Amino acid sequence: MASSITAPVPVKSATAPLRRLYFLRFAFAAVWAVLVFATAHTLNPFGATLLVLYPLFDVACAVADLRSARANQGPVRGLYANIALSALTTAGLAAAATSGIPAVLRVWGAWAITAGAVQLIVGALRRRRGMAGQWPMILSGAISTLAGASFIAQAAKPDASLTSLAGYAFLGGVFFLVSALRLGRADRVG
């Protein structure tokens, strides 16, 4: 348990690792989206690997974020929830990929809804809300919950494809990029 007399961590030192992580997440999402878009209408072993890789990467990023948050005495509960959700989704997508695109869309939709809700809560926490880069993350969490419902609805269509997942990932990456840029601007101003 942290002592109440611990000196507060300067915002700049708390935002630098988060900013780097957000740039990395943008780059990964952009590359992943291009690869998924290119294979969106079929579910082959390469596509299945891509699908499983995305939430696995999310687990790794959440662990890195968790380490940074702990070091800076930031909120961590939501990050633990994100790690658990993404790990479960990795397993769920591995199983769903053997059943076809509609099953993948249902699992991805459930993940988008729950992870979006967690992202919304983590971003809205008072300690992080004060960081300039968190408003795009709050908006991204809200959009994610709506997109998740849309993926589940798309799973019922006869021509279901993974194209919407590529767009979703890319848009999420853009939100990470905007957050990283805002955090950098806040560091220069602060």
Residue frames as a rotation matrix with the C-alpha (Angstrom) as fourth column:
MET 1
0.585 0.811 0.000 0.00
0.811 -0.585 0.000 0.00
0.000 0.000 -1.000 0.00
ALA 2
-0.152 -0.649 0.745 1.39
0.608 -0.656 -0.448 3.40
0.780 0.385 0.494 -0.97
SER 3
-0.429 -0.091 -0.899 2.13
0.847 -0.385 -0.366 5.92
-0.313 -0.918 0.242 1.73
SER 4
0.633 0.748 0.199 0.05
0.774 -0.605 -0.188 9.06
-0.020 0.273 -0.962 1.74
ILE 5
0.626 -0.456 -0.633 3.20
-0.064 -0.839 0.541 11.13
-0.777 -0.298 -0.554 2.16
THR 6
-0.128 -0.643 0.756 4.73
0.812 0.370 0.452 9.96
-0.570 0.671 0.474 -1.11
ALA 7
-0.475 -0.118 -0.872 5.58
-0.222 -0.943 0.249 12.88
-0.851 0.312 0.422 -3.33
PRO 8
0.651 0.754 0.089 3.32
-0.060 0.168 -0.984 13.20
-0.757 0.635 0.155 -6.40
VAL 9
-0.198 -0.681 0.705 4.84
0.730 0.378 0.570 12.09
-0.654 0.627 0.423 -9.67
PRO 10
-0.468 0.021 -0.883 5.30
-0.392 -0.901 0.187 14.90
-0.792 0.434 0.430 -12.18
VAL 11
0.577 0.816 0.043 2.85
-0.286 0.251 -0.925 14.56
-0.765 0.521 0.378 -15.07
LYS 12
0.386 -0.466 -0.796 5.64
-0.919 -0.112 -0.379 14.53
0.087 0.878 -0.471 -17.68
SER 13
-0.697 -0.705 0.133 7.32
-0.715 0.697 -0.054 11.44
-0.055 -0.133 -0.990 -16.21
ALA 14
-0.317 0.674 0.668 3.95
-0.110 0.673 -0.731 9.68
-0.942 -0.305 -0.139 -16.04
THR 15
0.642 0.695 -0.325 3.03
-0.358 -0.104 -0.928 10.47
-0.678 0.712 0.182 -19.63
ALA 16
-0.101 -0.762 -0.639 6.28
-0.965 -0.081 0.249 9.59
-0.242 0.642 -0.727 -21.45
PRO 17
-0.884 -0.234 0.404 5.88
-0.165 0.966 0.198 5.78
-0.437 0.109 -0.893 -21.24
LEU 18
-0.004 0.969 0.247 2.16
0.328 0.234 -0.915 6.05
-0.945 0.077 -0.319 -22.03
ARG 19
0.459 0.118 -0.880 2.93
-0.626 -0.660 -0.415 8.21
-0.630 0.742 -0.230 -25.04
ARG 20
-0.575 -0.737 -0.355 5.45
-0.797 0.406 0.447 5.70
-0.185 0.540 -0.821 -26.42
LEU 21
-0.727 0.377 0.574 2.99
0.204 0.917 -0.343 2.88
-0.655 -0.132 -0.744 -25.84
TYR 22
0.328 0.916 -0.230 0.26
0.050 -0.260 -0.964 4.76
-0.943 0.305 -0.131 -27.70
PHE 23
0.114 -0.375 -0.920 2.55
-0.935 -0.355 0.029 5.33
-0.337 0.856 -0.391 -30.71
LEU 24
-0.877 -0.465 0.120 3.38
-0.421 0.865 0.271 1.62
-0.230 0.187 -0.955 -30.75
ARG 25
-0.377 0.820 0.430 -0.29
0.327 0.553 -0.767 0.69
-0.866 -0.149 -0.477 -30.55
PHE 26
0.440 0.489 -0.753 -1.07
-0.493 -0.569 -0.658 2.99
-0.750 0.661 -0.009 -33.50
ALA 27
-0.308 -0.657 -0.688 1.66
-0.945 0.127 0.302 1.42
-0.111 0.743 -0.660 -35.65
PHE 28
-0.912 -0.008 0.409 0.57
-0.048 0.995 -0.089 -2.11
-0.406 -0.100 -0.908 -34.79
ALA 29
-0.030 0.996 0.090 -3.11
0.198 0.094 -0.976 -1.36
-0.980 -0.012 -0.200 -35.46
ALA 30
0.308 0.120 -0.944 -2.34
-0.765 -0.558 -0.321 0.24
-0.565 0.821 -0.080 -38.82
VAL 31
-0.646 -0.612 -0.456 -0.26
-0.763 0.547 0.346 -2.70
0.037 0.571 -0.820 -40.06
TRP 32
-0.809 0.395 0.435 -2.72
0.148 0.854 -0.499 -5.24
-0.568 -0.339 -0.750 -38.64
ALA 33
0.147 0.940 -0.307 -5.67
-0.152 -0.285 -0.946 -3.49
-0.977 0.186 0.101 -40.29
VAL 34
0.022 -0.211 -0.977 -4.01
-0.978 -0.207 0.022 -3.52
-0.207 0.955 -0.211 -43.72
LEU 35
-0.893 -0.428 -0.139 -3.24
-0.446 0.882 0.150 -7.24
0.059 0.196 -0.979 -43.42
VAL 36
-0.586 0.749 0.309 -6.74
0.272 0.541 -0.796 -8.13
-0.763 -0.382 -0.521 -42.22
PHE 37
0.198 0.671 -0.714 -8.36
-0.523 -0.544 -0.656 -6.00
-0.829 0.503 0.243 -44.90
ALA 38
-0.353 -0.448 -0.821 -6.38
-0.936 0.167 0.311 -7.87
-0.003 0.878 -0.478 -47.56
THR 39
-0.912 -0.024 -0.410 -7.73
-0.061 0.995 0.079 -11.23
0.406 0.097 -0.909 -46.30
ALA 40
-0.744 0.577 0.335 -11.13
-0.613 -0.393 -0.685 -10.13
-0.264 -0.716 0.647 -44.96
HIS 41
0.118 0.909 -0.400 -13.40
-0.986 0.154 0.058 -12.39
0.115 0.388 0.915 -47.02
THR 42
0.448 -0.019 -0.894 -11.81
-0.086 0.994 -0.065 -15.73
0.890 0.106 0.444 -46.15
LEU 43
0.629 -0.254 0.735 -10.63
-0.771 -0.077 0.632 -17.26
-0.104 -0.964 -0.244 -42.91
ASN 44
0.605 -0.543 -0.583 -7.40
0.008 0.736 -0.677 -19.10
0.796 0.405 0.450 -43.59
PRO 45
0.459 -0.456 -0.762 -4.59
0.872 0.396 0.288 -19.97
0.170 -0.797 0.579 -41.13
PHE 46
-0.639 -0.701 0.315 -2.86
0.644 -0.712 -0.280 -16.62
0.421 0.024 0.907 -41.75
GLY 47
-0.219 0.664 0.715 -6.08
-0.226 -0.748 0.625 -14.72
0.949 -0.025 0.314 -41.05
ALA 48
0.740 0.482 -0.469 -6.78
0.277 0.417 0.866 -16.77
0.613 -0.771 0.175 -37.95
THR 49
-0.044 -0.853 -0.520 -3.27
0.982 0.057 -0.178 -16.04
0.181 -0.518 0.836 -36.69
LEU 50
-0.694 -0.163 0.701 -3.82
0.204 -0.979 -0.025 -12.31
0.690 0.126 0.713 -37.24
LEU 51
0.282 0.915 0.288 -7.10
-0.173 -0.247 0.953 -12.47
0.944 -0.319 0.088 -35.33
VAL 52
0.724 -0.057 -0.687 -5.49
0.621 0.486 0.614 -14.14
0.299 -0.872 0.387 -32.32
LEU 53
-0.301 -0.953 0.027 -2.46
0.878 -0.288 -0.382 -11.85
0.372 -0.091 0.924 -32.47
TYR 54
-0.187 0.255 0.949 -4.50
0.044 -0.962 0.268 -8.67
0.981 0.091 0.169 -31.96
PRO 55
0.805 0.500 0.319 -5.86
-0.267 -0.175 0.948 -9.39
0.530 -0.848 -0.008 -28.45
LEU 56
0.595 -0.685 -0.420 -2.54
0.799 0.559 0.220 -11.02
0.084 -0.466 0.881 -27.53
PHE 57
-0.405 -0.698 0.590 -0.80
0.623 -0.683 -0.381 -7.75
0.669 0.213 0.712 -28.42
ASP 58
0.251 0.601 0.759 -3.43
-0.258 -0.714 0.650 -5.96
0.933 -0.359 -0.024 -26.35
VAL 59
0.908 0.002 -0.419 -2.48
0.369 0.472 0.801 -8.13
0.199 -0.882 0.427 -23.35
ALA 60
0.006 -0.996 -0.089 1.19
0.985 0.022 -0.173 -7.19
0.174 -0.087 0.981 -23.79
CYS 61
-0.394 -0.110 0.913 0.34
0.223 -0.975 -0.021 -3.48
0.892 0.195 0.408 -24.05
ALA 62
0.641 0.695 0.326 -1.90
-0.203 -0.256 0.945 -3.62
0.740 -0.672 -0.023 -20.98
VAL 63
0.665 -0.499 -0.555 0.92
0.745 0.495 0.448 -5.29
0.051 -0.711 0.701 -19.01
ALA 64
-0.422 -0.836 0.350 3.30
0.803 -0.524 -0.284 -2.50
0.421 0.162 0.893 -20.09
ASP 65
-0.091 0.493 0.865 0.68
-0.124 -0.868 0.482 0.10
0.988 -0.063 0.140 -19.18
LEU 66
0.847 0.420 -0.326 0.16
0.204 0.309 0.929 -1.63
0.491 -0.853 0.176 -15.83
ARG 67
0.148 -0.889 -0.434 3.87
0.984 0.175 -0.023 -1.44
0.096 -0.424 0.901 -15.01
SER 68
-0.622 -0.354 0.698 3.93
0.413 -0.906 -0.092 2.25
0.665 0.232 0.710 -15.88
ALA 69
0.266 0.823 0.501 0.76
-0.175 -0.470 0.865 2.96
0.948 -0.318 0.019 -13.91
ARG 70
0.762 -0.040 -0.647 2.12
0.588 0.460 0.665 1.17
0.271 -0.887 0.374 -10.84
ALA 71
-0.253 -0.962 -0.099 5.42
0.950 -0.228 -0.215 3.06
0.184 -0.149 0.972 -11.04
ASN 72
-0.803 -0.013 0.596 3.51
0.084 -0.992 0.091 6.34
0.590 0.123 0.798 -11.21
GLN 73
-0.872 0.469 -0.143 0.88
0.217 0.107 -0.970 5.38
-0.439 -0.877 -0.195 -8.63
GLY 74
-0.659 0.651 -0.376 -1.85
-0.738 -0.463 0.492 5.42
0.146 0.601 0.785 -11.24
PRO 75
0.255 0.854 0.454 -5.07
-0.838 0.429 -0.336 3.39
-0.482 -0.295 0.825 -11.46
VAL 76
-0.748 -0.624 -0.226 -4.55
-0.658 0.653 0.374 -0.31
-0.086 0.428 -0.899 -12.20
ARG 77
-0.344 0.653 0.675 -7.86
-0.149 0.672 -0.725 -2.16
-0.927 -0.350 -0.134 -11.66
GLY 78
0.655 0.642 -0.400 -9.15
-0.454 -0.089 -0.886 -1.46
-0.604 0.762 0.233 -15.14
LEU 79
0.004 -0.746 -0.666 -5.86
-0.987 0.106 -0.124 -2.60
0.163 0.658 -0.736 -16.60
TYR 80
-0.791 -0.202 0.577 -6.17
-0.384 0.899 -0.211 -5.94
-0.477 -0.388 -0.789 -14.82
ALA 81
0.185 0.941 0.284 -9.67
-0.078 0.303 -0.950 -6.25
-0.980 0.154 0.129 -16.25
ASN 82
0.569 -0.028 -0.822 -8.33
-0.793 -0.284 -0.540 -5.43
-0.218 0.958 -0.184 -19.73
ILE 83
-0.545 -0.828 -0.128 -5.63
-0.838 0.537 0.093 -8.10
-0.008 0.158 -0.987 -19.42
ALA 84
-0.597 0.385 0.704 -8.19
-0.072 0.848 -0.525 -10.73
-0.799 -0.364 -0.479 -18.39
LEU 85
0.483 0.856 -0.185 -10.65
-0.228 -0.081 -0.970 -9.75
-0.845 0.511 0.156 -21.14
SER 86
0.359 -0.411 -0.838 -8.01
-0.933 -0.181 -0.311 -9.76
-0.024 0.893 -0.448 -23.85
ALA 87
-0.749 -0.621 0.231 -6.56
-0.629 0.776 0.047 -13.09
-0.209 -0.110 -0.972 -22.69
LEU 88
-0.250 0.754 0.607 -10.04
0.071 0.640 -0.765 -14.65
-0.966 -0.148 -0.214 -22.75
THR 89
0.643 0.489 -0.590 -10.66
-0.482 -0.340 -0.807 -13.13
-0.595 0.804 0.017 -26.17
THR 90
-0.280 -0.819 -0.501 -7.42
-0.956 0.193 0.220 -14.63
-0.083 0.540 -0.837 -27.49
ALA 91
-0.858 0.007 0.514 -8.67
-0.089 0.983 -0.161 -18.09
-0.507 -0.184 -0.842 -26.51
GLY 92
0.093 0.993 0.071 -12.17
0.083 0.064 -0.995 -17.33
-0.992 0.099 -0.076 -27.76
LEU 93
0.442 0.020 -0.897 -10.93
-0.802 -0.440 -0.405 -16.17
-0.403 0.898 -0.179 -31.15
ALA 94
-0.695 -0.711 -0.106 -8.71
-0.699 0.634 0.331 -19.24
-0.169 0.304 -0.938 -31.51
ALA 95
-0.635 0.547 0.546 -11.80
0.292 0.824 -0.486 -21.41
-0.715 -0.149 -0.683 -31.03
ALA 96
0.344 0.855 -0.388 -14.11
-0.053 -0.394 -0.917 -19.18
-0.937 0.336 -0.090 -33.11
ALA 97
-0.144 -0.484 -0.863 -11.70
-0.885 -0.327 0.331 -19.14
-0.442 0.812 -0.381 -36.06
THR 98
-0.954 -0.180 0.239 -12.38
-0.088 0.933 0.349 -22.85
-0.286 0.312 -0.906 -36.53
SER 99
-0.267 0.945 0.188 -16.11
0.635 0.320 -0.703 -22.14
-0.725 -0.068 -0.686 -36.86
GLY 100
-0.086 0.191 0.978 -15.97
0.958 -0.255 0.134 -19.31
0.275 0.948 -0.162 -39.40
ILE 101
-0.732 -0.279 0.622 -16.32
0.294 -0.952 -0.081 -15.57
0.615 0.124 0.779 -39.80
PRO 102
0.244 0.871 0.427 -19.71
-0.147 -0.402 0.904 -15.19
0.959 -0.283 0.030 -38.03
ALA 103
0.703 -0.037 -0.710 -18.32
0.650 0.440 0.620 -16.83
0.290 -0.897 0.334 -34.87
VAL 104
-0.410 -0.910 -0.067 -15.27
0.892 -0.385 -0.238 -14.55
0.190 -0.158 0.969 -35.02
LEU 105
-0.475 0.289 0.831 -17.50
0.040 -0.937 0.348 -11.48
0.879 0.199 0.433 -35.34
ARG 106
0.646 0.757 -0.099 -19.53
0.093 0.051 0.994 -12.53
0.758 -0.652 -0.037 -32.29
VAL 107
0.409 -0.578 -0.706 -16.44
0.913 0.263 0.313 -13.05
0.005 -0.772 0.635 -30.12
TRP 108
-0.643 -0.679 0.354 -14.84
0.694 -0.712 -0.106 -9.83
0.324 0.178 0.929 -31.37
GLY 109
-0.087 0.716 0.693 -18.11
0.018 -0.694 0.719 -7.97
0.996 0.075 0.047 -30.77
ALA 110
0.804 0.359 -0.475 -18.34
0.430 0.203 0.880 -9.19
0.412 -0.911 0.009 -27.18
TRP 111
-0.035 -0.909 -0.415 -14.72
0.994 -0.074 0.078 -8.15
-0.102 -0.410 0.906 -26.64
ALA 112
-0.607 -0.194 0.771 -15.27
0.448 -0.885 0.130 -4.72
0.657 0.424 0.624 -28.19
ILE 113
0.408 0.841 0.355 -18.26
0.046 -0.407 0.912 -4.09
0.912 -0.356 -0.205 -25.93
THR 114
0.846 -0.048 -0.531 -16.57
0.526 0.234 0.818 -5.15
0.085 -0.971 0.224 -22.70
ALA 115
-0.165 -0.981 -0.105 -13.12
0.981 -0.174 0.087 -3.75
-0.103 -0.088 0.991 -23.46
GLY 116
-0.346 0.118 0.931 -14.68
0.391 -0.883 0.258 -0.47
0.853 0.453 0.260 -24.62
ALA 117
0.743 0.660 0.110 -16.54
0.123 -0.296 0.947 -0.18
0.657 -0.691 -0.301 -21.34
VAL 118
0.554 -0.627 -0.548 -13.32
0.794 0.199 0.575 -0.82
-0.252 -0.754 0.607 -19.39
GLN 119
-0.443 -0.752 0.488 -11.41
0.865 -0.502 0.011 1.71
0.237 0.427 0.873 -21.54
LEU 120
0.111 0.603 0.790 -14.14
0.208 -0.791 0.575 4.26
0.972 0.101 -0.214 -20.95
ILE 121
0.932 0.265 -0.247 -13.93
0.265 -0.036 0.964 3.75
0.246 -0.964 -0.104 -17.18
VAL 122
0.222 -0.933 -0.284 -10.10
0.931 0.116 0.346 3.75
-0.290 -0.341 0.894 -17.03
GLY 123
-0.459 -0.412 0.787 -9.89
0.721 -0.691 0.059 6.88
0.519 0.594 0.614 -19.18
ALA 124
0.280 0.703 0.654 -12.53
0.101 -0.699 0.708 8.65
0.955 -0.132 -0.267 -17.10
LEU 125
0.455 -0.161 -0.876 -10.82
0.882 0.220 0.418 8.02
0.125 -0.962 0.242 -13.76
ARG 126
0.980 0.062 -0.189 -9.85
0.108 -0.963 0.247 11.30
-0.167 -0.263 -0.950 -12.20
ARG 127
0.275 -0.956 -0.099 -6.09
0.043 -0.091 0.995 10.68
-0.960 -0.278 0.016 -12.16
ARG 128
-0.500 -0.478 0.722 -5.90
0.691 0.282 0.666 9.91
-0.522 0.832 0.189 -15.87
ARG 129
0.488 0.759 0.431 -8.65
0.871 -0.393 -0.294 12.29
-0.053 0.519 -0.853 -16.99
GLY 130
0.729 -0.265 -0.631 -6.31
0.006 -0.920 0.392 15.14
-0.684 -0.290 -0.669 -16.09
MET 131
-0.456 -0.864 0.216 -3.83
0.230 0.120 0.966 13.91
-0.860 0.490 0.144 -18.71
ALA 132
-0.230 0.371 -0.900 -4.57
-0.727 -0.680 -0.095 15.62
-0.647 0.632 0.426 -22.02
GLY 133
-0.743 -0.184 -0.644 -4.38
-0.636 0.495 0.592 12.40
0.210 0.849 -0.485 -24.03
GLN 134
-0.898 0.352 0.265 -7.21
0.147 0.806 -0.573 10.64
-0.416 -0.475 -0.776 -22.24
TRP 135
-0.140 0.917 -0.373 -10.21
-0.536 -0.387 -0.750 12.29
-0.832 0.095 0.546 -23.89
PRO 136
-0.134 0.095 -0.986 -9.65
-0.952 0.266 0.155 10.47
0.277 0.959 0.055 -27.19
MET 137
-0.919 -0.232 -0.320 -9.38
-0.144 0.950 -0.276 7.22
0.368 -0.208 -0.906 -25.21
ILE 138
-0.639 0.765 0.080 -12.68
-0.083 0.035 -0.996 7.92
-0.765 -0.643 0.041 -23.47
LEU 139
0.104 0.661 -0.743 -14.33
-0.881 -0.285 -0.377 8.56
-0.461 0.694 0.553 -26.83
SER 140
-0.466 -0.374 -0.801 -12.70
-0.742 0.658 0.125 5.45
0.481 0.653 -0.585 -28.27
GLY 141
-0.983 0.122 0.135 -14.12
0.004 0.754 -0.657 3.33
-0.182 -0.645 -0.742 -25.44
ALA 142
-0.202 0.968 -0.148 -17.61
-0.347 -0.212 -0.913 4.63
-0.916 -0.133 0.379 -26.12
ILE 143
0.105 0.186 -0.977 -17.29
-0.994 -0.019 -0.110 3.97
-0.039 0.982 0.183 -29.86
SER 144
-0.806 -0.503 -0.313 -15.94
-0.513 0.857 -0.057 0.49
0.297 0.114 -0.948 -29.16
THR 145
-0.704 0.602 0.378 -19.04
-0.021 0.514 -0.858 -0.52
-0.710 -0.611 -0.349 -27.23
LEU 146
0.284 0.827 -0.485 -21.24
-0.580 -0.254 -0.774 0.58
-0.763 0.501 0.408 -30.14
ALA 147
-0.113 -0.415 -0.903 -19.01
-0.970 0.242 0.010 -1.11
0.214 0.877 -0.430 -32.72
GLY 148
-0.918 -0.253 0.305 -19.14
-0.344 0.891 -0.297 -4.35
-0.196 -0.378 -0.905 -30.74
ALA 149
-0.122 0.958 0.258 -22.92
-0.099 0.247 -0.964 -4.45
-0.988 -0.143 0.064 -31.05
SER 150
0.424 0.228 -0.877 -22.55
-0.836 -0.274 -0.475 -3.82
-0.348 0.934 0.074 -34.77
PHE 151
-0.594 -0.699 -0.398 -20.13
-0.788 0.605 0.112 -6.78
0.163 0.380 -0.910 -35.16
ILE 152
-0.758 0.382 0.529 -22.58
-0.021 0.796 -0.605 -9.08
-0.652 -0.470 -0.595 -33.43
ALA 153
0.318 0.912 -0.260 -25.33
-0.300 -0.164 -0.940 -7.89
-0.900 0.376 0.221 -35.78
GLN 154
0.117 -0.361 -0.925 -23.07
-0.991 -0.110 -0.082 -8.37
-0.072 0.926 -0.370 -38.83
ALA 155
-0.796 -0.469 0.381 -22.45
-0.486 0.872 0.059 -11.99
-0.361 -0.138 -0.922 -37.81
ALA 156
-0.136 0.849 0.510 -26.06
0.109 0.525 -0.844 -12.80
-0.985 -0.059 -0.164 -38.76
LYS 157
0.443 0.280 -0.852 -25.66
-0.728 -0.443 -0.524 -11.55
-0.524 0.852 0.008 -42.34
PRO 158
0.891 -0.024 0.454 -24.98
0.207 0.910 -0.358 -14.10
-0.405 0.413 0.816 -45.08
ASP 159
0.634 -0.680 0.369 -22.04
0.397 -0.123 -0.910 -12.14
0.664 0.723 0.192 -46.54
ALA 160
0.961 -0.268 -0.064 -20.22
-0.053 -0.408 0.912 -11.51
-0.270 -0.873 -0.406 -43.24
SER 161
0.454 -0.885 0.103 -16.58
0.460 0.133 -0.878 -10.49
0.763 0.446 0.468 -43.64
LEU 162
0.279 -0.471 -0.837 -13.79
0.936 -0.059 0.346 -9.22
-0.212 -0.880 0.424 -41.43
THR 163
-0.167 -0.327 0.930 -13.52
0.665 -0.734 -0.139 -5.89
0.728 0.595 0.340 -43.25
SER 164
0.651 0.498 0.573 -15.23
-0.051 -0.724 0.688 -4.05
0.757 -0.477 -0.446 -40.40
LEU 165
0.821 -0.422 -0.385 -12.64
0.521 0.278 0.807 -5.42
-0.234 -0.863 0.448 -37.94
ALA 166
-0.162 -0.905 0.393 -9.86
0.977 -0.204 -0.068 -3.86
0.141 0.373 0.917 -40.03
GLY 167
-0.024 0.237 0.971 -11.64
0.243 -0.941 0.235 -0.50
0.970 0.241 -0.035 -39.97
TYR 168
0.916 0.401 -0.024 -12.31
0.080 -0.122 0.989 -0.80
0.394 -0.908 -0.143 -36.25
ALA 169
0.482 -0.812 -0.330 -8.66
0.827 0.298 0.476 -1.57
-0.288 -0.503 0.815 -35.48
PHE 170
-0.328 -0.629 0.705 -7.41
0.816 -0.564 -0.124 1.27
0.475 0.535 0.699 -37.66
LEU 171
0.331 0.528 0.782 -9.79
0.012 -0.831 0.556 3.76
0.944 -0.175 -0.281 -36.06
GLY 172
0.951 -0.040 -0.305 -8.68
0.308 0.166 0.937 2.56
0.013 -0.985 0.170 -32.63
GLY 173
0.066 -0.997 0.043 -5.09
0.993 0.069 0.091 3.09
-0.093 0.036 0.995 -33.73
VAL 174
-0.175 -0.058 0.983 -5.90
0.442 -0.897 0.025 6.63
0.880 0.439 0.182 -34.80
PHE 175
0.824 0.494 0.278 -7.31
-0.045 -0.433 0.900 7.30
0.565 -0.754 -0.334 -31.34
PHE 176
0.649 -0.676 -0.350 -4.04
0.687 0.322 0.651 6.05
-0.328 -0.663 0.673 -29.83
LEU 177
-0.244 -0.748 0.617 -2.10
0.912 -0.394 -0.117 8.34
0.330 0.534 0.778 -32.20
VAL 178
0.227 0.415 0.881 -4.20
0.109 -0.910 0.400 11.37
0.968 0.005 -0.252 -31.25
SER 179
0.980 0.136 -0.148 -3.72
0.147 0.012 0.989 10.54
0.136 -0.991 -0.008 -27.57
ALA 180
0.268 -0.957 -0.111 0.04
0.937 0.232 0.261 10.22
-0.224 -0.174 0.959 -28.00
LEU 181
-0.299 -0.355 0.886 0.21
0.658 -0.749 -0.077 13.57
0.691 0.560 0.457 -29.79
ARG 182
0.566 0.586 0.579 -1.94
-0.052 -0.676 0.735 15.26
0.822 -0.446 -0.352 -27.14
LEU 183
0.866 -0.312 -0.391 0.23
0.477 0.278 0.834 13.83
-0.152 -0.908 0.390 -24.36
GLY 184
-0.104 -0.960 0.259 3.32
0.993 -0.113 -0.019 15.19
0.048 0.255 0.966 -26.13
ARG 185
-0.090 0.159 0.983 1.76
0.292 -0.940 0.178 18.61
0.952 0.303 0.038 -26.46
ALA 186
0.887 0.454 0.089 0.80
0.022 -0.233 0.972 18.56
0.462 -0.860 -0.216 -22.77
ASP 187
0.487 -0.793 -0.366 4.40
0.845 0.322 0.427 17.70
-0.221 -0.517 0.827 -21.86
ARG 188
-0.381 -0.657 0.651 5.71
0.803 -0.584 -0.120 20.67
0.459 0.476 0.750 -23.86
VAL 189
0.182 0.546 0.818 3.16
-0.005 -0.831 0.556 23.06
0.983 -0.105 -0.149 -22.33
GLY 190
0.950 0.254 -0.182 3.53
0.142 0.169 0.975 21.65
0.279 -0.952 0.125 -18.77
